[in-house]
Every structure is written in C-alpha cells, then in structure tokens.
Amino acid sequence: MELQTLTFIVVGITFAIYIGIAFWAKASSTSDFYVAGGGIHPVANGMATAADWMSAASFISMAGLIAFFGYGGSVFLMGWTGGYVLLAMLLAPYLRKFGKFTVPEFIGDRYYSKAARIVAVICLIVASVTYVIGQMKGIGVAFSRFLETTYEIGLLTGMGIVFIYAVMGGMKGITYTQIAQYVILIFAYTIPAIFISVELTGNPLPQLGLGSTMVGSETYLLDKLDQVVTELGFAQYTTQARLSTLNTFVYTLSLMIGTAGLPHVIIRFFTVKKVSDARSSAGWALVFITILYTTAPAVAAMARLNLHQTIEPQKGEYLEYEKRPNWFKNWEKTGLLAFEDKNGDGKITYTADAATNEMVKVDRDIMVLANPEIARLPKWVIALVAAGGLAAALSTAAGLLLAIASAISHDLLKGVFKPDISEKNELLASRIAMAGAIVLAGYLGFRPPDFAAGTVALAFGLAASSIFPALMMGIFSKRINKEGAIAGMIAGISVTLLYVFQHKGIMFIASTSFLGDMKANWFLGIEPNAFGAIGAVVNFVVAIVVSKMTAEPPEHIQHLVEDIRVPAGAGEATGH
C-alpha cells in the first residue's frame, strides 16, 4: 500500500474518532460547554490536560529546536515542565476552590471590578490568539506533507477539522477528544523513537539510547553527532550555548510563569468535582507529560544525526541531488525544504557556511515528522506520526479556542454587556465566538511570525507578563486592589508587546523600526521571546506601587482571599 493511501486511512480514522466523540458529547448547556459539567475523573482530566498542554510546539517543534540548537534548546524542556509544576502547586487548587468558569471571571470577582475583567479578557485573547497561530503553523506543516500539498492548503484543511469538533462539543467534547488525542500522540511520538534508538544504538529505550554507543562501534551517539556537525562547521551539539547565561535564565523563567498563566490549561482544573481532584489531575498530567518530554532530547539528537548522514553518507562525499531519497522530494513539495545548486556540481553541499551551503531552507518544524522517513521506518509508523502531529496541534488549538470563546461570550457578553442573556443564547454566542477565533487564527497562521515553538514562546511571554502576576497576587496578597491589578496587567503586557514588536520590525515610525530590530538593541541582551519575565516584573512592581498609593480592597474581598487559601475544614479538629 502506498504511503499516502495508508496515511489517509490512519489520519481519517483518527478524525472520525474525534468528530464522533464531538457528536456523542455535544454540549447542551453552558456548564457542559465551559467546564464539561464539572465531573471529569482526575486521571481522565490529567490525560486531557496533557494533550491540551502538549501542543504542536511540544510534538513537532521542540525536538526540531533541540536538534538544531543542541544544548541551547534545553530552555524549552526546563521552562515548560517547570512551569507546569508551578501551575499545579501555586494556582490550580486555589482557582478550583474559587469555583468559577474562567480566569477573567476570577480576576473580575477578586478585584471587584468589571474593568479588571475586561482587561483580563483582552490579555487572554492576545496571548491565546498568538498561541493558536503556533498551532496553526504545526497543523499546516503536518497536513502539507501528508496531503502532499502546499502549506496553505494544509492549513485550511486543519481549520475545517478544528471547526467541526471544537464548535460542536465545547469543553465536554474537547475533553474526551483530547483523551483520544493523547493516546494517539504519545504512541506516535514514542514508537518511532524506539525504532530509531534500536537501529542506531541497539537500546529500545530512547532515553537510554541517547547516552549509548552506536551499533557496531565504541563511539557514543552524542560523540558521533558532535563529530559530524563540527566537521561541517556547525557548533558542537553537546556544548552549543545559543543564549547567554542571563538570557537562558530569563527565557526559562518566562516559559515557566507563562505556562502557569495559560488560561486554556488553567480552565481544565475547573472540570473536576473538588479541590483534591484538581491536585490529583495535575499530578497525573505531569506523569503523562513526562513520557514525551524525556523522549524529546533523544528524538532531536537522532533526527539531526540521521539528516546529516543521509545527505553526507561518507565524510566529504555529498549526496547527488538527482539521487535524493523520496523523503527529500516529498518535503520539497511543501516548500519547507529547499536546495539550491550554488556550485553547479549537482551535489547537496550542507555546511554552516552560508556562502557554500546549498540546503538553503531546512524548516526546524519538519524534523520530527520527517525523521521516520529519513530512517526508512515502516510506512505504518510514518502514517502514525502524521496522526500524532495533527493530534497534538488540534488538541491544543481546540483548548485555546474554547478559552477565547468563553472569554468573549461568558466574560464580556454575559459578565459585562448583557448579564440577562439566556443560557441558550450564551451557548450560541460561544460557538459564534469560537468560529470567529478559528478564522482569525487561521488567517494569521498563513504568515506566522516565527517557527511554531518560537510563536508559542511569544504567547507564553504575553501570559507571563499579564495574567500570571494578577493570579498570584490575587491568591496570595490581600493588599492588591483593583487599581493596582489593572495598572499592572496593562503595564506588563504593554512593555512586552512593545519590546516584541520593535524587535520583529513590525512597528514602524517614519519607515524605520521603533527602537530598531537588531540584537544591539536588546535590553541586557534579552531576546524578545524571553521578555515575558521582564514584563512580569514590571506587572508586579506597578501593581504593588499603585495598590500602596490607593485604598485597600474592601474587607469582604480580603476575607475572600483568605478563604481561597485555607483548605476546607481547616481548624475543625481544634475548634479554631
């Protein structure tokens, strides 16, 4: 059976499962649409949370980043996993105890202000739409290859699939769909890794294979990779430091607190029955997440080694372009891989020297999806990887779109502008808002500002600079008032957006980039994708200063803060 036919069958079966679940679990009330009725089992919620959180950036892009950045790509591993621990320990149980549907609803009630709720909605939409763009990039990459079409057609196809099952099922449908998507994506990620680890090192565990010797050799895999890349002029893989120490620290911190401030992940903890279930589901989610994240470094190193050894089978002897393998031809069709015969010898010269390098485009996001083809694994494994990549992108896109839709329909429409709206009309408004968000995200996905993980990093920075500080201070400080919270959120996200836009060259004054877009203009050498942590510091400082200069929150709000943090039943045994 042809690879494309097999891929259509495997991907088609998974899509049928997703859409079938959406119809089976169709949301019939706002509670079903926003929080799946609040009765999801902790293990099931942990699996759905893992799928929601492990996006196209985790499945498709992260290993590609590590493959090309080597040691320097570890910031994504540390930042995203560390951030999840922060979320599970510091935010999720307290927000679940508060018992509302959305993050802006908590901020509006905690800071006793509709204005604070509106600002939170704006911050949520800005961060979530940016995040969805990253998922759309992943969807476009996966569909374009396995439909053997252009990136644009692949993206449009993915938008249609998301539209059907996300708009129909709401949180209830999305939750059960994400459970199926987790199973698919984790098998799709680990099975090829096991095959390739056995092929290269003889070890079936990729995590151990990364530190093992090559088959038939005394040379360790990482030593071999270092040798291959340095001979071609690239930096040594195991010691490559892409960022300065300060930049690495700030980047990691930005990803951590950005993770803890992501509304589409936080909302998952509103779907369980009680606070203890929120803690339990957070633990289960971390277990499910760990399986992929401990495999990613091995996938990255093995993919990079396979890529170079395919193009340069022997030292100094490059592959003839006319004899390029099928995987090369397939990815050329997508426009994500490109060759230019600069010296006219008909061979594919791949080096770090831009003047002689003929691999003029190797999109980092193709590495995980192309790796099984490069390694010549069985066709069913390649088809499974296609289904897994799409599952990862679709699961997170659906969660983000739900967060956007609930912010617009529940927080803005019902919470501010039309509080007497019926449940039926609110549900309709939610679906319309989600459809609009899909169209907007798809449109922006045609021209993403960065590779998938880079775009997602921007989203994390925006969440870090706006939502995370407001939640932390709302839970752990009785003194922060509405004026401080509003000023902090506006200051944090504004500083971050300004810094990002001026670097990307998007904001222009008199035909020149505002502040310029060169590294020389980076604040303390901190790159824009990492600036969310600095924005968070600005948010905290502004909120604290403004709160001290204005009136204290009302007494009932201060009691509310205490009640959120005190476990139910505390003091009963002692009578206190």
Legacy VTK file of the C-alpha trace (Angstrom):
# vtk DataFile Version 3.0
C-alpha trace
ASCII
DATASET POLYDATA
POINTS 576 float
0.000 0.000 0.000
1.268 3.469 -0.908
2.376 5.689 1.982
-0.083 8.451 1.139
-3.005 5.991 0.993
-2.030 4.470 4.333
-1.649 7.942 5.827
-5.117 8.924 4.610
-6.553 5.811 6.252
-4.802 6.282 9.618
-5.450 10.030 9.814
-9.006 9.537 8.551
-9.747 7.010 11.302
-8.451 9.393 13.970
-10.524 12.273 12.588
-13.611 10.047 12.556
-12.960 9.299 16.235
-12.631 12.997 17.098
-15.763 14.041 15.239
-17.720 11.044 16.584
-16.781 11.977 20.136
-17.811 15.594 19.479
-21.312 14.484 18.430
-21.554 11.957 21.273
-20.510 14.515 23.890
-22.233 17.518 22.327
-22.542 20.373 24.838
-26.170 21.014 25.743
-25.595 23.651 28.435
-23.108 26.397 29.230
-21.705 24.242 32.041
-21.018 21.454 29.531
-19.519 23.943 27.067
-17.225 25.743 29.551
-16.241 23.103 32.144
-17.650 19.776 30.858
-20.225 19.760 33.642
-17.510 19.730 36.324
-17.467 15.948 36.727
-14.373 14.679 34.870
-12.333 11.957 36.637
-8.828 13.124 37.745
-6.985 10.523 35.624
-9.057 11.356 32.551
-8.605 15.057 33.217
-4.864 14.543 33.640
-4.688 12.846 30.250
-6.809 15.566 28.619
-4.676 18.253 30.288
-1.505 16.635 28.961
-2.920 16.611 25.423
-4.148 20.192 25.825
-0.743 21.316 27.074
1.475 19.275 24.700
0.848 21.269 21.579
2.379 21.310 18.119
5.260 23.140 19.790
5.926 20.109 22.004
5.300 17.377 19.434
6.514 18.944 16.200
8.732 21.892 17.025
10.526 21.305 20.326
12.663 18.383 19.167
13.413 20.324 15.979
14.689 23.219 18.070
16.835 20.946 20.206
18.071 19.209 17.041
19.448 22.478 15.656
20.277 24.332 18.886
21.628 21.322 20.774
22.243 22.084 24.417
20.901 25.600 23.835
17.433 24.223 23.118
17.073 22.872 26.657
15.356 26.086 27.788
12.110 24.719 26.339
12.385 21.469 28.271
13.136 23.238 31.552
10.709 26.107 31.091
7.621 24.195 30.070
7.967 21.337 32.553
8.968 23.629 35.421
6.051 25.908 34.646
3.619 23.065 34.886
4.854 22.323 38.417
4.248 25.984 39.334
0.741 25.774 37.926
-0.058 22.567 39.800
1.327 23.794 43.143
0.526 27.501 43.243
-2.551 28.151 41.139
-4.716 25.215 40.092
-6.083 24.087 43.511
-6.897 27.629 44.637
-8.626 28.580 41.397
-10.643 25.349 41.524
-11.714 26.156 45.068
-12.896 29.560 43.880
-15.250 27.639 41.612
-15.768 29.871 38.571
-15.754 29.078 34.852
-12.910 31.270 33.580
-9.730 33.105 34.552
-11.162 36.580 33.763
-14.156 35.732 35.963
-11.808 35.063 38.883
-9.907 38.297 38.224
-13.156 40.282 37.934
-14.517 38.930 41.230
-11.215 39.024 43.136
-10.524 42.597 42.104
-14.214 43.589 42.394
-14.127 45.293 39.022
-15.674 44.793 35.583
-12.807 46.862 34.181
-10.292 44.343 35.574
-12.308 41.547 33.992
-12.262 43.308 30.606
-8.505 43.913 30.786
-8.003 40.238 31.675
-10.114 39.216 28.675
-8.002 41.373 26.358
-4.778 39.904 27.766
-6.192 36.379 27.451
-7.229 36.909 23.830
-3.888 38.428 22.841
-1.915 35.552 24.423
-4.277 32.817 23.233
-4.520 34.028 19.627
-0.710 34.206 19.474
-0.566 30.652 20.820
-3.151 29.419 18.309
-1.008 30.806 15.461
1.748 28.424 16.576
-0.710 25.512 16.475
-1.906 26.557 13.035
1.719 26.533 11.855
2.038 22.964 13.135
-1.253 21.943 11.512
-0.153 23.471 8.212
3.236 21.709 8.326
1.711 18.299 9.085
-1.165 18.481 6.600
1.006 19.905 3.804
3.382 16.962 3.945
0.918 14.145 4.330
-1.628 15.524 1.886
1.327 16.294 -0.411
0.109 19.801 -0.957
1.131 23.340 -0.074
1.355 24.668 3.460
-1.630 26.967 2.786
-3.952 24.146 1.652
-2.837 22.069 4.644
-3.682 24.912 6.999
-7.165 25.400 5.507
-7.865 21.671 5.868
-6.839 21.728 9.529
-9.017 24.770 10.216
-12.016 22.875 8.887
-11.411 19.876 11.164
-10.976 22.081 14.251
-14.149 23.971 13.362
-16.265 20.816 13.265
-15.346 19.195 16.572
-14.437 22.211 18.726
-17.504 24.307 17.921
-19.816 21.318 18.314
-18.594 19.758 21.544
-17.325 22.625 23.701
-15.296 21.593 26.762
-17.215 18.350 27.188
-16.479 17.177 23.650
-12.962 18.604 23.698
-12.104 16.783 26.943
-13.000 13.331 25.660
-11.473 14.095 22.269
-8.228 15.146 23.965
-8.070 11.825 25.833
-8.136 10.031 22.478
-5.642 12.530 21.063
-3.226 11.945 23.935
-3.198 8.190 23.322
-2.570 8.758 19.617
0.125 11.420 20.013
2.096 9.586 22.699
2.211 6.349 20.675
3.077 8.350 17.569
5.972 10.029 19.372
7.468 7.082 21.247
7.141 4.217 18.731
9.354 5.834 16.041
11.800 6.874 18.763
12.064 3.248 19.912
12.611 2.023 16.330
15.333 4.598 15.650
17.024 4.083 19.030
17.273 0.341 18.366
18.560 0.999 14.831
21.285 3.424 15.945
22.253 2.146 19.402
20.566 -1.228 19.930
18.808 0.187 23.008
14.973 0.134 22.912
14.641 2.987 25.393
15.373 6.279 23.597
16.156 8.000 26.898
18.999 5.499 27.455
19.878 5.252 23.777
20.829 8.929 23.811
23.743 8.088 26.094
24.648 4.756 24.477
27.263 3.718 21.943
26.441 3.303 18.253
25.692 -0.191 16.930
28.926 -1.930 15.920
31.091 0.864 17.344
32.636 2.057 20.582
31.655 5.659 19.743
28.839 7.189 21.762
25.898 8.597 19.801
26.421 12.147 21.080
30.157 11.981 20.345
29.365 10.856 16.804
26.898 13.722 16.391
29.434 16.238 17.701
31.976 14.912 15.204
29.563 15.093 12.253
28.302 18.637 12.885
31.697 20.149 13.715
33.212 18.709 10.520
30.567 20.676 8.611
31.371 23.867 10.511
28.419 23.814 12.892
28.780 24.409 16.646
29.382 21.358 18.808
25.976 19.850 19.609
26.505 18.994 23.283
28.029 22.338 24.308
26.290 24.745 21.941
25.085 27.717 24.009
22.653 29.681 21.874
21.927 32.217 24.608
23.916 33.983 27.291
23.524 32.778 30.871
21.219 35.706 31.713
19.184 35.176 28.563
18.854 31.465 29.281
17.668 32.152 32.829
15.140 34.797 31.763
13.905 32.691 28.840
13.362 29.688 31.119
11.604 31.828 33.731
9.369 33.397 31.081
8.302 29.972 29.821
7.711 28.742 33.381
5.468 31.543 34.579
3.872 31.770 31.145
2.876 28.114 31.455
1.386 28.808 34.870
-0.618 31.695 33.434
-2.078 29.975 30.375
-5.880 30.236 30.560
-6.623 27.191 28.408
-4.633 24.973 30.812
-5.979 26.589 33.982
-9.571 26.130 32.822
-9.001 22.365 32.747
-8.867 22.329 36.551
-12.404 23.720 36.700
-13.703 20.496 35.104
-13.201 18.251 38.179
-15.524 17.871 41.160
-13.356 19.117 44.021
-10.036 20.687 45.014
-8.351 17.351 45.790
-9.264 16.183 42.293
-7.565 19.271 40.868
-4.335 18.373 42.661
-4.638 14.713 41.631
-5.297 15.509 37.974
-2.304 17.872 37.992
-0.115 15.014 39.175
-1.457 12.611 36.564
-0.965 15.204 33.838
2.686 15.588 34.853
3.168 11.809 34.556
1.644 11.789 31.068
3.670 14.837 30.012
6.930 13.325 31.275
6.715 10.429 28.829
7.041 12.763 25.845
9.415 15.268 27.388
12.013 12.703 28.423
11.891 11.249 24.904
12.296 14.583 23.060
16.097 15.025 23.555
16.730 11.572 22.080
14.411 12.242 19.141
16.202 15.542 18.494
19.746 14.139 18.503
18.864 11.092 16.428
16.967 13.197 13.870
19.926 15.564 13.436
22.347 12.666 13.026
20.101 10.901 10.509
19.678 14.098 8.499
23.407 14.694 8.111
24.288 11.053 7.459
21.646 10.859 4.726
22.972 13.906 2.867
26.643 13.097 3.534
26.799 9.265 3.559
30.599 9.367 3.775
32.919 12.078 5.016
33.365 14.702 2.324
31.126 12.846 -0.146
27.808 14.585 -0.584
24.615 13.083 -1.987
23.808 13.747 -5.655
20.653 15.824 -5.980
19.238 13.586 -8.708
19.611 10.604 -6.359
17.933 12.320 -3.405
15.613 9.997 -1.445
11.810 10.157 -1.546
11.530 11.896 1.822
13.598 14.779 0.425
11.344 15.063 -2.643
8.202 14.916 -0.508
9.262 17.738 1.787
10.432 19.859 -1.150
6.814 19.880 -2.351
5.743 21.624 0.863
8.244 24.464 0.442
9.671 23.722 3.898
12.844 22.137 2.469
14.766 23.782 -0.372
18.009 23.107 -2.284
19.997 25.490 -4.481
22.919 24.166 -6.543
25.301 27.065 -5.943
28.453 25.458 -7.372
26.771 23.558 -10.204
28.193 20.145 -9.242
24.771 18.559 -8.784
25.560 17.517 -5.206
23.871 18.643 -1.984
26.511 20.536 -0.039
25.257 21.086 3.519
27.575 23.216 5.674
27.440 26.029 8.214
28.980 28.445 5.687
26.124 30.466 4.186
28.147 31.137 1.034
28.575 27.439 0.202
25.595 25.860 1.978
23.110 24.582 -0.613
20.423 23.464 1.854
19.003 26.966 1.740
15.925 26.034 3.754
15.505 23.334 6.378
12.472 24.302 8.439
13.066 23.148 12.012
9.448 22.117 12.340
9.828 19.254 9.848
12.382 17.258 11.867
10.056 15.094 13.979
7.705 14.401 11.079
10.495 13.707 8.587
12.648 11.619 10.946
10.802 8.282 10.429
11.020 8.746 6.661
14.717 9.607 6.817
15.307 6.488 8.938
13.258 4.398 6.464
10.890 3.092 9.101
7.795 1.048 8.135
5.074 3.011 6.363
2.560 2.459 9.163
4.948 4.178 11.604
5.260 7.187 9.288
1.461 7.351 8.974
1.119 7.134 12.757
3.500 10.087 13.195
1.302 12.126 10.867
-1.742 11.340 13.001
0.193 12.159 16.188
1.429 15.520 14.970
-2.061 16.501 13.942
-3.488 15.270 17.265
-1.024 17.450 19.185
-1.803 20.569 17.173
-5.558 20.027 17.108
-5.872 19.257 20.838
-4.214 22.481 21.968
-5.875 24.567 19.271
-9.275 23.372 20.493
-8.467 24.217 24.126
-7.216 27.674 23.198
-10.226 28.405 21.037
-12.501 27.400 23.893
-10.659 29.796 26.220
-11.091 32.601 23.688
-14.772 31.788 23.113
-15.581 31.631 26.831
-13.778 34.921 27.439
-15.866 36.649 24.782
-19.252 35.051 25.482
-19.123 34.465 29.247
-16.841 37.243 30.474
-17.622 40.060 28.062
-21.151 39.366 26.836
-22.760 37.857 29.930
-20.394 39.249 32.558
-20.303 42.870 31.360
-22.530 43.881 28.479
-25.619 41.637 28.690
-25.895 39.938 32.092
-29.525 38.860 31.485
-28.721 36.819 28.366
-30.350 33.374 28.303
-28.242 30.230 28.566
-29.283 29.200 25.054
-28.154 32.492 23.550
-24.924 32.460 25.569
-24.150 28.992 24.191
-24.848 30.245 20.659
-22.603 33.275 21.264
-19.833 30.939 22.472
-19.982 28.921 19.274
-20.006 32.026 17.091
-17.032 33.437 19.037
-15.123 30.170 18.598
-15.826 30.119 14.854
-14.574 33.704 14.584
-11.437 32.829 16.547
-10.710 29.905 14.178
-10.971 32.191 11.151
-8.722 34.851 12.740
-6.102 32.332 13.909
-6.089 30.641 10.510
-5.637 33.951 8.728
-2.689 34.852 10.960
-1.329 31.314 10.562
-0.677 31.995 6.878
2.103 34.368 7.924
3.303 33.183 11.339
5.878 35.481 12.981
8.208 32.590 13.825
8.593 28.794 13.825
5.898 27.004 15.849
7.762 26.861 19.171
9.017 30.438 18.730
5.488 31.725 18.199
4.311 29.743 21.209
7.160 31.224 23.269
5.820 34.691 22.437
2.395 33.607 23.698
3.918 32.320 26.916
5.682 35.648 27.385
2.409 37.534 26.981
0.662 35.280 29.506
3.629 35.620 31.872
3.600 39.411 31.749
-0.145 39.886 32.183
-2.181 37.008 33.632
0.252 35.155 35.922
1.067 38.133 38.222
-2.623 39.045 38.539
-3.473 35.482 39.568
-0.563 35.153 42.002
-1.250 38.452 43.726
-4.963 37.737 43.717
-4.418 34.489 45.609
-1.533 35.365 47.919
-1.906 39.095 48.647
-4.864 40.743 50.349
-3.451 44.225 49.751
-3.510 44.297 45.939
-6.575 46.243 44.838
-8.384 46.738 41.541
-6.379 49.843 40.592
-3.107 48.008 41.124
-4.197 44.879 39.257
-5.473 46.814 36.237
-2.391 49.041 36.071
-0.096 46.027 36.468
-1.707 43.993 33.699
-1.710 46.914 31.275
1.898 47.824 32.075
3.182 44.234 31.868
1.620 43.284 28.550
2.299 46.718 27.012
6.027 46.587 27.796
6.251 43.038 26.441
4.327 43.799 23.241
6.392 46.933 22.620
9.643 45.024 23.036
8.491 42.156 20.812
7.149 44.378 18.056
10.153 46.662 17.876
12.496 43.681 17.539
10.423 41.973 14.868
10.365 45.221 12.914
6.560 45.315 12.868
6.104 48.711 14.474
7.448 51.482 12.238
7.836 55.215 12.681
8.931 57.238 9.649
9.677 53.965 7.816
12.114 52.786 10.484
11.654 50.186 13.182
10.752 51.736 16.515
13.968 51.352 18.553
15.401 49.152 15.778
15.298 45.397 15.421
18.924 44.353 15.873
20.452 42.425 18.755
22.339 45.573 19.721
19.021 46.998 20.883
18.097 44.060 23.092
17.673 45.053 26.734
20.592 43.436 28.606
20.892 41.027 25.677
17.454 39.513 26.354
15.721 38.301 23.207
12.034 39.172 22.603
10.725 35.613 23.060
12.161 35.706 26.594
10.954 39.164 27.580
7.770 37.969 29.278
9.646 37.524 32.559
10.722 41.185 32.494
7.133 42.176 31.693
6.002 40.137 34.711
8.426 42.005 36.970
7.017 45.299 35.637
3.493 43.995 36.316
4.308 43.056 39.929
6.090 46.349 40.654
3.402 48.569 39.122
0.586 46.651 40.843
2.253 46.854 44.269
3.155 50.548 43.968
-0.289 51.580 42.703
-2.035 49.488 45.377
0.001 51.146 48.135
-0.957 54.580 46.783
-4.681 53.796 46.674
-7.335 52.460 49.038
-7.224 48.920 50.427
-9.590 46.324 48.965
-12.957 46.003 50.765
-12.990 43.783 53.823
-15.111 41.079 52.179
-12.516 40.790 49.397
-9.736 40.323 51.940
-11.781 37.568 53.587
-12.297 36.019 50.144
-8.524 35.820 49.645
-8.140 34.086 52.999
-10.920 31.631 52.208
-9.340 30.669 48.875
-6.086 29.667 50.554
-7.474 27.872 53.621
-8.397 24.220 52.985
-11.989 23.216 53.615
-12.450 22.004 57.186
-9.220 23.604 58.449
-9.313 24.191 62.168
-12.322 21.962 62.840
-10.337 19.465 64.928
-9.010 22.165 67.236
-12.043 24.400 67.210
-10.132 27.264 65.556
LINES 1 577
576 0 1 2 3 4 5 6 7 8 9 10 11 12 13 14 15 16 17 18 19 20 21 22 23 24 25 26 27 28 29 30 31 32 33 34 35 36 37 38 39 40 41 42 43 44 45 46 47 48 49 50 51 52 53 54 55 56 57 58 59 60 61 62 63 64 65 66 67 68 69 70 71 72 73 74 75 76 77 78 79 80 81 82 83 84 85 86 87 88 89 90 91 92 93 94 95 96 97 98 99 100 101 102 103 104 105 106 107 108 109 110 111 112 113 114 115 116 117 118 119 120 121 122 123 124 125 126 127 128 129 130 131 132 133 134 135 136 137 138 139 140 141 142 143 144 145 146 147 148 149 150 151 152 153 154 155 156 157 158 159 160 161 162 163 164 165 166 167 168 169 170 171 172 173 174 175 176 177 178 179 180 181 182 183 184 185 186 187 188 189 190 191 192 193 194 195 196 197 198 199 200 201 202 203 204 205 206 207 208 209 210 211 212 213 214 215 216 217 218 219 220 221 222 223 224 225 226 227 228 229 230 231 232 233 234 235 236 237 238 239 240 241 242 243 244 245 246 247 248 249 250 251 252 253 254 255 256 257 258 259 260 261 262 263 264 265 266 267 268 269 270 271 272 273 274 275 276 277 278 279 280 281 282 283 284 285 286 287 288 289 290 291 292 293 294 295 296 297 298 299 300 301 302 303 304 305 306 307 308 309 310 311 312 313 314 315 316 317 318 319 320 321 322 323 324 325 326 327 328 329 330 331 332 333 334 335 336 337 338 339 340 341 342 343 344 345 346 347 348 349 350 351 352 353 354 355 356 357 358 359 360 361 362 363 364 365 366 367 368 369 370 371 372 373 374 375 376 377 378 379 380 381 382 383 384 385 386 387 388 389 390 391 392 393 394 395 396 397 398 399 400 401 402 403 404 405 406 407 408 409 410 411 412 413 414 415 416 417 418 419 420 421 422 423 424 425 426 427 428 429 430 431 432 433 434 435 436 437 438 439 440 441 442 443 444 445 446 447 448 449 450 451 452 453 454 455 456 457 458 459 460 461 462 463 464 465 466 467 468 469 470 471 472 473 474 475 476 477 478 479 480 481 482 483 484 485 486 487 488 489 490 491 492 493 494 495 496 497 498 499 500 501 502 503 504 505 506 507 508 509 510 511 512 513 514 515 516 517 518 519 520 521 522 523 524 525 526 527 528 529 530 531 532 533 534 535 536 537 538 539 540 541 542 543 544 545 546 547 548 549 550 551 552 553 554 555 556 557 558 559 560 561 562 563 564 565 566 567 568 569 570 571 572 573 574 575
